[in-house]
């Protein structure tokens, strides 16, 4: 197959559950780069939240971040594409979220912000140590998020809800698209819901990047595990789901590879690019 670009999710896909990089995954990336294949992380994180190795490898240039709301060209230090949530709509969503037993944050201008008491509560309640570390590193706690954002007056890249009540999370996954039809909802962890502009998805970002590069999307391989990866797998020439992926993601994938803790990413790259 003539794969010229690999677009890959990080958490639950390229990274193991401890947020580390299995050595075989890194070797597979480097081998693909030697063949001239473009390597594009596609993540819900912002640029600053990417593993350092993915920011320093010489073969890395493009990054799909914040679930597709910001496609970054590191060489030119500029956005290739962006699709953000209007501030007024974000504030309306937060007013609704205040009535839920959930915590929330946001990404704006490539940085994370969170109401201070929610920041401390998330650190207390989230079970995953790697996620807690990312929150500490990539969030600035502010006295009250809605007031802070209103004062700044700028649109947002992504909103996020955190739940401890999983039944409530399941209900909101069903209800939110009806309440806010202009927004896109997805999940990347068992306890969150991510919110983007309807036009901001990893799939639309991959398509925009291919258009920018003059590539046919049929020449791309995409790998992921969460529902925020689904449309990217559909947009790519070959869409690969991890063994640990959401069942809905497996259902739309062209191929299901191994677990993220067992080098499933590397096995898929070997199958579709290196053989």
Rosetta blueprint (number, residue, H / E / L):
1 X L
2 X L
3 X L
4 X L
5 X E
6 X E
7 X E
8 X E
9 X L
10 X L
11 X E
12 X L
13 X L
14 X L
15 X E
16 X L
17 X L
18 X L
19 X L
20 X L
21 X E
22 X L
23 X H
24 X H
25 X H
26 X H
27 X H
28 X H
29 X H
30 X H
31 X H
32 X H
33 X H
34 X H
35 X L
36 X L
37 X L
38 X E
39 X E
40 X E
41 X E
42 X E
43 X L
44 X L
45 X L
46 X L
47 X H
48 X H
49 X H
50 X L
51 X L
52 X H
53 X H
54 X H
55 X H
56 X H
57 X L
58 X L
59 X L
60 X E
61 X E
62 X E
63 X E
64 X E
65 X E
66 X H
67 X H
68 X H
69 X L
70 X E
71 X E
72 X E
73 X E
74 X L
75 X L
76 X L
77 X L
78 X E
79 X E
80 X E
81 X E
82 X E
83 X L
84 X L
85 X E
86 X L
87 X H
88 X H
89 X H
90 X H
91 X H
92 X H
93 X H
94 X H
95 X H
96 X H
97 X H
98 X L
99 X L
100 X L
101 X L
102 X L
103 X E
104 X E
105 X E
106 X E
107 X E
108 X E
109 X L
110 X L
111 X E
112 X E
113 X E
114 X E
115 X E
116 X H
117 X H
118 X H
119 X H
120 X H
121 X H
122 X H
123 X H
124 X H
125 X H
126 X L
127 X L
128 X L
129 X H
130 X H
131 X H
132 X H
133 X H
134 X H
135 X H
136 X H
137 X H
138 X H
139 X E
140 X E
141 X E
142 X E
143 X L
144 X L
145 X H
146 X H
147 X H
148 X H
149 X H
150 X H
151 X H
152 X H
153 X L
154 X L
155 X L
156 X E
157 X L
158 X E
159 X E
160 X E
161 X E
162 X E
163 X L
164 X L
165 X L
166 X H
167 X H
168 X H
169 X H
170 X H
171 X H
172 X H
173 X H
174 X H
175 X H
176 X H
177 X H
178 X H
179 X H
180 X L
181 X L
182 X L
183 X E
184 X E
185 X E
186 X E
187 X L
188 X L
189 X L
190 X L
191 X L
192 X E
193 X E
194 X E
195 X E
196 X E
197 X E
198 X L
199 X L
200 X L
201 X L
202 X H
203 X H
204 X H
205 X H
206 X H
207 X H
208 X H
209 X H
210 X H
211 X H
212 X H
213 X H
214 X L
215 X L
216 X L
217 X H
218 X H
219 X H
220 X E
221 X E
222 X E
223 X E
224 X E
225 X L
226 X L
227 X H
228 X H
229 X H
230 X H
231 X H
232 X H
233 X H
234 X H
235 X H
236 X L
237 X L
238 X E
239 X E
240 X E
241 X E
242 X L
243 X L
244 X L
245 X L
246 X L
247 X H
248 X H
249 X H
250 X H
251 X H
252 X H
253 X L
254 X L
255 X E
256 X E
257 X L
258 X L
259 X L
260 X H
261 X H
262 X H
263 X L
264 X H
265 X H
266 X H
267 X H
268 X H
269 X H
270 X H
271 X H
272 X H
273 X H
274 X H
275 X L
